[in-house]
Amino acid sequence: YTREQLNKAWQNFMQAHPTEHILINTMRASFPAPQEGHTYKIMVENEMQRQTVELAFPALLQAVRDELSNDHFSLTVEINQGAASPHTWNEREVLNHMVENIPALRGFIDDLGLTIG
């Protein structure tokens, strides 16, 4: 199977589970990275995401294996021990990063008398 086929299987699983928001957001942020053979690793940001993915493992693995026609495909989950990835930041973290790195934005916020709470 190809990376494109894996991506399609990954996307199809997310589309089939639209109400599982934590799982879907975790899957969007954590596309599987190849390890050895047919084993792939998913990097998550916290324990809640790890547990959410692991609870979905039976259905997720079955769906991906079926779509790839490969029973050897497997996943592992690891919690990121480094700094949080920008694509997992909440709105406040994104705004703080923008204010720190875009002086004009800081000036705009100050000019309007806004606060960053």
Backbone as ProteinMPNN parsed JSONL, in Angstrom:
{"seq_chain_A": "YTREQLNKAWQNFMQAHPTEHILINTMRASFPAPQEGHTYKIMVENEMQRQTVELAFPALLQAVRDELSNDHFSLTVEINQGAASPHTWNEREVLNHMVENIPALRGFIDDLGLTIG", "coords_chain_A": {"N_chain_A": [[0.839, -1.185, 0.0], [0.318, 2.328, -0.474], [1.431, 5.585, 0.676], [-0.529, 7.406, 0.023], [-2.786, 5.77, -0.129], [-2.962, 4.985, 2.551], [-3.427, 7.495, 3.684], [-5.931, 8.055, 2.565], [-7.481, 6.005, 3.74], [-7.246, 6.78, 6.401], [-8.487, 9.3, 6.34], [-11.061, 8.489, 5.543], [-11.88, 7.027, 7.784], [-12.049, 9.084, 9.674], [-14.111, 10.616, 8.548], [-16.187, 8.84, 8.833], [-16.719, 8.948, 11.505], [-17.866, 11.419, 12.604], [-18.804, 12.654, 14.952], [-17.052, 12.195, 16.985], [-15.179, 14.152, 18.322], [-12.711, 14.703, 19.754], [-11.164, 12.503, 19.06], [-11.126, 12.766, 16.231], [-9.905, 15.303, 15.906], [-7.435, 14.718, 17.042], [-6.522, 12.741, 15.289], [-6.335, 14.26, 12.942], [-4.224, 15.921, 13.59], [-2.203, 14.129, 13.956], [-0.924, 12.366, 11.887], [-0.081, 9.055, 10.927], [3.296, 8.056, 11.331], [5.793, 6.269, 9.599], [7.378, 3.404, 11.055], [8.821, 0.576, 11.692], [8.662, -1.91, 9.231], [5.332, -2.708, 8.884], [4.461, -1.126, 10.88], [3.277, 1.816, 12.36], [3.595, 5.048, 13.875], [1.765, 7.161, 16.031], [1.868, 10.422, 17.113], [0.853, 12.057, 19.932], [-0.433, 14.794, 21.958], [-1.112, 14.711, 24.65], [-2.192, 12.836, 27.585], [-4.973, 12.354, 27.537], [-5.579, 12.405, 24.799], [-4.06, 10.219, 24.008], [-5.385, 8.106, 25.334], [-7.895, 8.31, 24.144], [-7.365, 7.679, 21.443], [-6.356, 5.083, 21.768], [-8.623, 3.772, 22.751], [-10.143, 3.781, 20.498], [-8.722, 2.114, 18.877], [-9.409, -0.696, 18.13], [-11.571, -0.414, 16.222], [-10.445, 1.488, 14.491], [-8.044, 0.257, 13.573], [-9.152, -2.0, 12.309], [-10.692, -0.8, 10.267], [-8.7, 0.555, 8.752], [-6.988, -1.571, 8.071], [-8.767, -3.152, 6.568], [-9.329, -1.408, 4.426], [-6.802, -1.086, 3.314], [-6.244, -3.638, 2.668], [-4.529, -5.223, 4.235], [-3.492, -7.07, 6.799], [-1.371, -6.785, 8.483], [-0.825, -4.202, 9.175], [-0.125, -1.926, 11.762], [-0.42, 0.163, 14.707], [1.185, 2.436, 16.937], [1.086, 4.486, 19.871], [2.378, 7.506, 21.029], [3.215, 9.893, 23.492], [3.962, 13.234, 22.959], [6.916, 14.528, 24.121], [8.192, 16.895, 23.92], [7.962, 20.436, 23.169], [4.638, 21.666, 22.656], [2.997, 21.093, 19.565], [2.414, 23.597, 17.105], [-0.006, 23.226, 15.624], [-1.679, 22.12, 17.468], [-2.275, 23.988, 19.314], [-4.379, 25.984, 21.428], [-6.87, 28.599, 21.002], [-6.042, 30.842, 22.509], [-3.289, 30.396, 22.809], [-2.468, 30.557, 20.152], [-3.109, 33.244, 19.565], [-1.44, 34.567, 21.45], [1.076, 33.796, 20.452], [0.997, 35.059, 17.956], [0.853, 37.76, 18.726], [3.315, 38.048, 20.009], [5.047, 37.7, 17.862], [4.306, 39.407, 15.829], [4.641, 42.57, 15.656], [2.995, 44.68, 14.727], [0.44, 43.715, 15.144], [0.308, 43.68, 17.925], [0.433, 46.444, 18.355], [-1.978, 47.19, 17.115], [-3.876, 45.946, 18.777], [-3.339, 47.303, 21.166], [-3.929, 49.954, 20.353], [-6.69, 49.799, 20.027], [-7.436, 49.383, 22.577], [-7.806, 46.845, 23.562], [-7.787, 43.772, 25.439], [-5.786, 40.943, 26.199], [-6.887, 38.186, 27.433]], "CA_chain_A": [[0.0, 0.0, 0.0], [1.066, 3.577, -0.586], [1.093, 6.624, 1.663], [-1.802, 7.985, -0.408], [-3.839, 4.838, 0.278], [-3.089, 5.119, 4.0], [-4.07, 8.784, 3.929], [-7.349, 7.907, 2.215], [-8.103, 5.187, 4.782], [-7.255, 7.628, 7.603], [-9.537, 10.293, 6.11], [-12.355, 7.808, 5.525], [-12.251, 6.713, 9.167], [-12.47, 10.335, 10.317], [-15.418, 10.984, 7.999], [-17.183, 7.887, 9.333], [-16.907, 9.183, 12.942], [-17.858, 12.887, 12.717], [-19.162, 13.17, 16.277], [-15.977, 11.906, 17.941], [-14.367, 15.337, 18.083], [-11.34, 14.58, 20.267], [-10.499, 11.519, 18.209], [-10.932, 13.334, 14.896], [-8.882, 16.351, 15.988], [-6.155, 14.052, 17.294], [-6.12, 12.088, 14.044], [-5.927, 15.301, 11.993], [-2.924, 16.459, 14.009], [-1.232, 13.053, 14.177], [-0.912, 11.364, 10.821], [0.89, 8.016, 11.28], [4.654, 8.091, 10.784], [6.295, 4.895, 9.484], [8.413, 2.945, 11.982], [9.441, -0.592, 11.077], [7.715, -2.779, 8.543], [3.974, -2.182, 8.739], [4.125, -0.426, 12.117], [3.269, 3.267, 12.272], [3.47, 5.703, 15.175], [0.981, 8.384, 16.124], [2.357, 11.273, 18.188], [-0.214, 12.87, 20.503], [0.07, 15.844, 22.838], [-1.408, 14.523, 26.074], [-2.718, 11.53, 27.998], [-6.36, 12.215, 27.097], [-5.546, 12.031, 23.39], [-3.549, 8.845, 23.93], [-6.458, 7.202, 25.737], [-8.953, 8.38, 23.134], [-6.92, 6.912, 20.274], [-6.262, 3.673, 22.128], [-9.987, 3.227, 22.838], [-10.64, 3.631, 19.119], [-7.845, 1.21, 18.141], [-10.029, -1.841, 17.44], [-12.311, 0.027, 15.037], [-9.517, 2.175, 13.593], [-7.184, -0.734, 12.915], [-9.965, -2.823, 11.408], [-11.049, -0.005, 9.091], [-7.51, 0.797, 7.934], [-6.549, -2.862, 7.522], [-9.704, -3.54, 5.513], [-9.176, -0.552, 3.253], [-5.484, -1.335, 2.72], [-6.131, -5.083, 2.417], [-3.275, -5.614, 4.863], [-3.712, -7.387, 8.209], [-0.154, -6.553, 9.246], [-0.747, -2.795, 9.558], [-0.329, -1.707, 13.199], [-0.174, 1.515, 15.195], [1.569, 2.691, 18.316], [0.803, 5.869, 20.262], [3.389, 8.066, 21.913], [2.936, 11.268, 23.902], [5.037, 14.17, 22.644], [7.588, 15.007, 25.329], [8.746, 18.22, 23.635], [7.002, 21.534, 23.15], [3.413, 21.369, 21.912], [3.01, 21.468, 18.16], [1.511, 24.73, 16.858], [-1.333, 22.845, 15.143], [-2.504, 21.665, 18.585], [-2.489, 25.111, 20.218], [-5.734, 26.518, 21.533], [-6.98, 29.95, 20.441], [-5.244, 31.771, 23.309], [-1.878, 30.169, 22.469], [-2.263, 31.09, 18.8], [-3.104, 34.702, 19.671], [-0.207, 34.974, 22.139], [2.184, 33.625, 19.508], [0.885, 36.109, 16.943], [1.186, 39.043, 19.355], [4.764, 38.043, 20.255], [5.82, 37.675, 16.623], [3.828, 40.409, 14.867], [4.535, 43.828, 16.42], [1.861, 45.483, 14.264], [-0.763, 43.194, 15.796], [0.358, 44.186, 19.3], [0.048, 47.852, 18.259], [-3.404, 47.226, 16.798], [-4.608, 45.585, 20.001], [-3.157, 48.425, 22.099], [-4.669, 51.098, 19.824], [-8.117, 49.602, 20.265], [-7.655, 49.221, 24.015], [-8.233, 45.479, 23.818], [-6.945, 43.006, 26.358], [-5.62, 39.533, 25.899], [-7.161, 37.605, 28.734]], "C_chain_A": [[0.882, 1.246, 0.0], [0.649, 4.534, 0.527], [-0.263, 7.255, 1.314], [-2.976, 7.079, -0.009], [-4.051, 4.893, 1.79], [-3.789, 6.422, 4.356], [-5.565, 8.701, 3.647], [-8.085, 7.084, 3.277], [-8.258, 5.989, 6.072], [-8.395, 8.65, 7.503], [-10.931, 9.652, 6.143], [-12.819, 7.458, 6.934], [-12.738, 7.97, 9.878], [-13.86, 10.747, 9.835], [-16.526, 10.076, 8.519], [-17.5, 8.098, 10.816], [-16.956, 10.68, 13.244], [-18.175, 13.434, 14.108], [-18.089, 12.924, 17.333], [-14.888, 12.964, 17.787], [-12.919, 15.212, 18.567], [-10.554, 13.611, 19.392], [-10.171, 12.122, 16.845], [-9.85, 14.407, 14.917], [-7.501, 15.756, 16.234], [-5.651, 13.403, 16.014], [-5.667, 13.109, 13.004], [-4.525, 15.803, 12.304], [-1.832, 15.4, 14.039], [-1.288, 11.995, 13.091], [0.173, 10.345, 11.137], [2.234, 8.171, 10.551], [5.185, 6.663, 10.727], [7.4, 4.609, 10.496], [9.159, 1.793, 11.309], [8.367, -1.442, 10.418], [6.379, -2.104, 8.333], [3.524, -1.456, 10.0], [4.289, 1.076, 11.927], [3.057, 3.841, 13.666], [2.636, 6.964, 15.043], [1.517, 9.156, 17.322], [1.203, 12.159, 18.653], [0.368, 13.839, 21.52], [-0.175, 15.592, 24.321], [-2.034, 13.149, 26.317], [-4.155, 11.312, 27.517], [-6.417, 11.799, 25.627], [-5.064, 10.595, 23.231], [-4.659, 7.855, 24.257], [-7.572, 7.166, 24.702], [-8.59, 7.543, 21.912], [-6.883, 5.425, 20.608], [-7.635, 3.022, 22.286], [-10.569, 2.973, 21.443], [-9.833, 2.619, 18.313], [-8.556, 0.045, 17.452], [-10.743, -1.437, 16.149], [-11.383, 0.681, 14.016], [-8.633, 1.187, 12.838], [-7.966, -1.582, 11.924], [-10.297, -2.067, 10.128], [-9.848, 0.204, 8.171], [-7.022, -0.5, 7.294], [-7.455, -3.31, 6.38], [-9.477, -2.719, 4.248], [-7.839, -0.782, 2.543], [-5.303, -2.786, 2.281], [-4.817, -5.612, 2.977], [-3.499, -5.818, 6.359], [-2.488, -7.142, 9.079], [-0.001, -5.113, 9.709], [-1.002, -2.66, 11.055], [0.083, -0.288, 13.566], [0.348, 1.475, 16.62], [1.265, 4.158, 18.595], [1.875, 6.307, 21.243], [3.002, 9.5, 22.238], [4.164, 12.117, 23.617], [5.628, 14.709, 23.946], [8.195, 16.395, 25.137], [7.672, 19.288, 23.739], [5.792, 21.135, 22.3], [3.544, 21.849, 20.475], [2.043, 22.627, 17.935], [0.121, 24.332, 16.391], [-2.213, 22.282, 16.256], [-2.778, 22.781, 19.585], [-3.965, 25.485, 20.271], [-5.722, 27.964, 21.029], [-6.109, 30.954, 21.19], [-3.751, 31.623, 22.965], [-1.553, 30.701, 21.083], [-2.174, 32.609, 18.851], [-1.839, 35.198, 20.358], [1.005, 34.867, 21.223], [2.167, 34.735, 18.457], [1.295, 37.46, 17.517], [2.694, 39.143, 19.589], [5.566, 38.21, 18.968], [5.393, 38.694, 15.572], [3.62, 41.723, 15.626], [3.342, 44.683, 15.998], [0.555, 45.011, 14.905], [-0.833, 43.689, 17.235], [-0.074, 45.651, 19.322], [-1.433, 48.018, 17.99], [-4.247, 46.942, 18.044], [-4.523, 46.72, 21.014], [-3.961, 49.637, 21.658], [-6.164, 50.995, 20.086], [-8.448, 49.432, 21.741], [-8.152, 47.827, 24.374], [-7.296, 44.819, 24.825], [-6.873, 41.578, 25.868], [-5.742, 38.816, 27.23], [-6.924, 36.205, 28.847]], "O_chain_A": [[2.038, 1.21, 0.422], [-0.345, 4.319, 1.22], [-1.044, 7.595, 2.203], [-4.03, 7.566, 0.398], [-5.188, 4.853, 2.259], [-4.651, 6.446, 5.234], [-6.372, 9.225, 4.415], [-9.198, 7.437, 3.668], [-9.278, 5.89, 6.753], [-9.162, 8.84, 8.447], [-11.865, 10.218, 6.709], [-14.004, 7.574, 7.249], [-13.73, 7.927, 10.605], [-14.692, 11.179, 10.633], [-17.677, 10.499, 8.63], [-18.442, 7.5, 11.336], [-16.169, 11.165, 14.057], [-17.837, 14.581, 14.404], [-18.212, 13.4, 18.461], [-13.831, 12.717, 17.208], [-11.997, 15.588, 17.843], [-9.408, 13.879, 19.03], [-9.045, 11.993, 16.365], [-8.976, 14.426, 14.05], [-6.508, 16.241, 15.69], [-4.468, 13.509, 15.692], [-4.717, 12.856, 12.263], [-3.736, 16.077, 11.399], [-0.652, 15.736, 14.138], [-1.66, 10.851, 13.353], [1.256, 10.731, 11.578], [2.291, 8.384, 9.34], [5.047, 5.917, 11.697], [8.249, 5.46, 10.761], [10.023, 2.015, 10.461], [7.297, -1.662, 10.985], [6.293, -1.059, 7.687], [2.332, -1.197, 10.173], [5.3, 1.546, 11.405], [2.431, 3.218, 14.523], [2.772, 7.728, 14.088], [1.612, 8.611, 18.422], [0.642, 12.92, 17.865], [1.533, 13.719, 21.901], [0.486, 16.197, 25.165], [-2.357, 12.413, 25.384], [-4.512, 10.199, 27.13], [-7.215, 10.939, 25.254], [-5.597, 9.843, 22.415], [-4.851, 6.875, 23.538], [-8.128, 6.105, 24.419], [-9.418, 6.785, 21.407], [-7.332, 4.6, 19.814], [-7.793, 1.838, 21.986], [-11.38, 2.069, 21.246], [-10.208, 2.291, 17.187], [-8.315, -0.179, 16.266], [-10.537, -2.055, 15.104], [-11.519, 0.454, 12.814], [-8.491, 1.27, 11.618], [-7.49, -1.85, 10.821], [-10.199, -2.619, 9.032], [-9.96, 0.05, 6.955], [-6.681, -0.522, 6.111], [-6.978, -3.788, 5.35], [-9.437, -3.259, 3.142], [-7.756, -0.685, 1.319], [-4.33, -3.122, 1.607], [-4.086, -6.342, 2.307], [-3.675, -4.852, 7.101], [-2.567, -7.279, 10.299], [0.855, -4.821, 10.544], [-1.975, -3.209, 11.571], [0.828, 0.371, 12.841], [-0.004, 0.594, 17.405], [1.193, 4.972, 17.675], [2.232, 5.576, 22.167], [2.521, 10.234, 21.375], [5.278, 11.755, 23.995], [4.913, 15.278, 24.771], [8.663, 17.001, 26.1], [6.61, 19.069, 24.322], [5.914, 20.365, 21.348], [4.138, 22.895, 20.212], [0.958, 22.639, 18.517], [-0.849, 25.017, 16.716], [-3.385, 21.992, 16.015], [-3.441, 22.554, 20.598], [-4.701, 25.325, 19.297], [-4.667, 28.486, 20.671], [-5.501, 31.827, 20.569], [-3.04, 32.621, 22.846], [-0.469, 31.241, 20.867], [-1.275, 33.201, 18.254], [-1.225, 36.158, 19.892], [1.865, 35.749, 21.22], [3.214, 35.283, 18.113], [2.007, 38.222, 16.863], [3.284, 40.205, 19.39], [6.647, 38.799, 18.984], [6.048, 38.83, 14.538], [2.544, 41.959, 16.175], [2.738, 45.347, 16.84], [-0.333, 45.82, 15.177], [-1.901, 44.072, 17.714], [-0.846, 46.063, 20.188], [-2.078, 48.89, 18.571], [-5.223, 47.643, 18.312], [-5.519, 47.062, 21.651], [-4.605, 50.286, 22.481], [-6.824, 52.003, 20.338], [-9.619, 49.346, 22.109], [-8.842, 47.65, 25.378], [-6.164, 45.258, 25.028], [-7.783, 41.078, 25.208], [-4.823, 38.834, 28.048], [-7.129, 35.628, 29.915]]}, "name": "protein", "num_of_chains": 1, "seq": "YTREQLNKAWQNFMQAHPTEHILINTMRASFPAPQEGHTYKIMVENEMQRQTVELAFPALLQAVRDELSNDHFSLTVEINQGAASPHTWNEREVLNHMVENIPALRGFIDDLGLTIG"}
